[in-house]
Amino acid sequence: MEIQLGDISHTIQLAIAPVFLLTGVGTNLLVLTNRLARIIDRSRVLEDRMDTLGQAVETECLAEIEILYRRAQWINRAITLSTTCGLLICVVVAALFLGNALGLSLAKLIATLFVLAMLALIGSFVFLLREIFIAIGALSMRRGPVATR
């Protein structure tokens, strides 16, 4: 069985759409890792503050560090699911290419992998949203009650 140039170009066309999705997942990972880095930076600042200011602010700093730890856990879960999504999309692209190039019937496998990738992406967004809710809740706790106008 000889592979023709037209077959290869058709196979590449099939694989392009998931690659665009992979670009979006990469952007999502960038956002998530930046949020995690900010959380880590803030916790380091608080730890330094506790070391220099002593017992007076330690309770306050420990409470905020606990919130940061919870936020970091949610972001870590989101990163794990987003990475899983990216890996599954890569497998989809490879399966599309191999299935088409070798004449294999991989439609069910490809569909299953794609659905799993979408579920992982949905989970990643849900975890990101949960982390945002925790961050906003912590912000409103620091400000105290908001006066209505």
C-alpha positions in Angstrom: 0.0 0.0 0.0 1.6 3.2 -1.2 0.7 6.6 0.4 0.0 9.3 -2.0 0.8 13.0 -1.5 -3.0 13.8 -1.6 -3.6 11.4 1.2 -0.9 13.0 3.4 -2.3 16.5 2.8 -5.8 15.2 3.7 -4.4 13.7 6.9 -2.7 16.9 7.8 -6.0 18.8 7.3 -7.7 16.4 9.6 -5.1 17.0 12.3 -5.2 20.9 12.1 -8.4 21.5 14.1 -7.1 19.6 17.3 -3.8 21.5 16.9 -5.7 24.8 17.2 -7.4 23.5 20.3 -4.0 22.5 21.6 -2.9 26.2 21.3 -5.8 27.2 23.4 -5.0 24.6 26.0 -1.4 25.9 26.1 -2.7 29.4 26.7 -4.8 28.1 29.5 -1.8 26.4 31.0 0.1 29.7 30.8 -2.7 31.5 32.8 -2.8 28.7 35.4 1.0 28.6 35.9 1.1 32.4 36.2 -1.6 32.3 38.9 0.3 29.6 40.7 3.5 31.7 40.6 1.6 34.7 42.0 0.3 32.5 44.9 3.7 31.2 45.6 5.2 34.7 45.5 2.6 36.0 47.9 3.1 33.2 50.4 6.9 33.9 50.4 6.2 37.6 51.1 4.0 36.5 54.0 6.6 34.1 55.4 9.2 36.8 55.3 6.8 39.2 57.0 6.3 36.7 59.8 10.0 36.4 60.2 10.7 40.1 60.5 7.6 41.3 62.3 7.3 38.5 64.7 4.3 37.2 66.7 2.1 40.3 66.2 1.2 39.5 62.6 1.8 35.8 62.6 -1.8 34.7 63.1 -3.0 37.0 60.3 -0.2 35.8 58.0 -0.9 32.2 58.8 -4.6 32.6 58.0 -3.7 34.1 54.6 -1.1 31.4 53.9 -3.8 28.8 54.6 -6.1 30.4 52.0 -3.2 30.6 49.5 -2.5 26.9 50.1 -6.1 26.1 49.3 -5.9 28.2 46.1 -2.7 26.5 45.1 -4.3 23.1 45.5 -7.2 24.1 43.1 -4.8 25.6 40.6 -2.6 22.5 40.8 -5.6 20.3 40.0 -6.5 22.7 37.1 -3.0 22.4 35.7 -3.1 18.6 36.0 -6.4 18.4 34.1 -5.3 21.0 31.5 -2.1 19.1 30.9 -4.0 15.8 30.6 -6.2 17.5 28.0 -3.2 18.6 26.0 -1.7 15.1 26.1 -5.0 13.6 25.0 -5.3 16.0 22.1 -1.7 15.1 21.1 -2.8 11.4 21.1 -5.9 12.4 19.0 -3.7 14.1 16.4 -1.3 11.1 16.3 -4.3 8.6 16.0 -5.9 10.7 13.3 -2.6 10.7 11.3 -1.8 7.1 11.9 -5.4 5.9 11.3 -5.7 7.8 8.0 -2.2 7.0 6.8 -2.3 3.3 7.6 -6.0 2.8 6.8 -6.9 1.8 10.4 -10.4 2.3 11.8 -9.7 4.3 14.9 -12.9 6.4 14.8 -14.2 5.2 18.2 -10.8 5.5 19.9 -10.4 9.1 18.5 -13.9 10.1 19.6 -13.4 8.7 23.1 -10.0 10.4 23.4 -11.5 13.7 22.2 -14.4 13.5 24.7 -12.0 12.7 27.5 -9.9 15.7 26.5 -13.0 17.9 26.6 -14.0 16.6 30.0 -10.5 17.3 31.3 -10.6 20.8 29.9 -14.0 21.4 31.5 -12.7 20.1 34.8 -9.7 22.5 34.5 -12.0 25.5 34.0 -14.2 24.4 36.9 -11.1 24.2 39.2 -9.9 27.6 37.9 -13.3 29.1 38.7 -13.3 27.6 42.2 -9.8 29.1 42.8 -11.1 32.5 41.6 -14.0 32.3 44.0 -11.7 31.5 46.9 -9.4 34.5 45.9 -12.4 36.8 45.7 -13.8 35.5 49.0 -10.4 36.1 50.7 -10.3 39.6 49.3 -13.7 40.5 50.6 -12.8 39.1 54.1 -9.8 41.4 54.3 -11.9 44.5 53.3 -14.7 43.7 55.7 -18.4 44.3 54.9 -19.1 46.4 51.9 -21.4 49.3 52.5 -24.4 49.6 50.2 -25.1 52.9 48.5 
